[in-house]
Amino acid sequence: GTLWLYFVVNFLGSLTHYLFLSILVADSLGFLIFRKHLPRGFFLKWVLFCLTVGLVLVPQLIIPYHFWVYQDSIIPPLIDFWERFLLAFFSFGLGESVYPLFWPAVVPAVLLFGFPFIWGVRHSFTSRENFFVLLRLSIPLSIWLFMVSTRPRYVIYSAPFFLLLVALGIQRLPVRSYGKGLILLLLLFLEGFSIFN
């Protein structure tokens, strides 16, 4: 039952936007890495599922060429990679309603999201579940880097995985429980500021 629910959720997600397929790419990579730990017959079911999604979404998979061409090259400049990563993480944390140079909100957000996120990435290699979260964030972002559009809304479905890594980082921080609670409260305050700004 859980497996079919997983298939249905991924199928519906794929119908929303073709870039959601990058989640399937991330999961496929994870399943390939941990194939020895999968239930018998799972990988075959997964391949059939991906083929089914591909056949249903053929019209969306025929993506106009201009979506990927970047100034006569398919490879963006190196500086654009960093700009996009920063833009994506800024949007995942504070959304798009906060002015990037409004330092009273941006500086605390960089510290409160940044350190737990880095700590979460470090500990994402400690279990298969956490590693899948890292894949579901990094693969869509990596694919988005080669698109002409710089709007992070194309990868907004990866925001929950960013927040999960932040939560993992907070959980694993070497501080007392009240310190973790204080960090969480400050993050909730920043999120509220973003929503009602």
Disulfide bonds with the S-S distance in Angstrom:
none
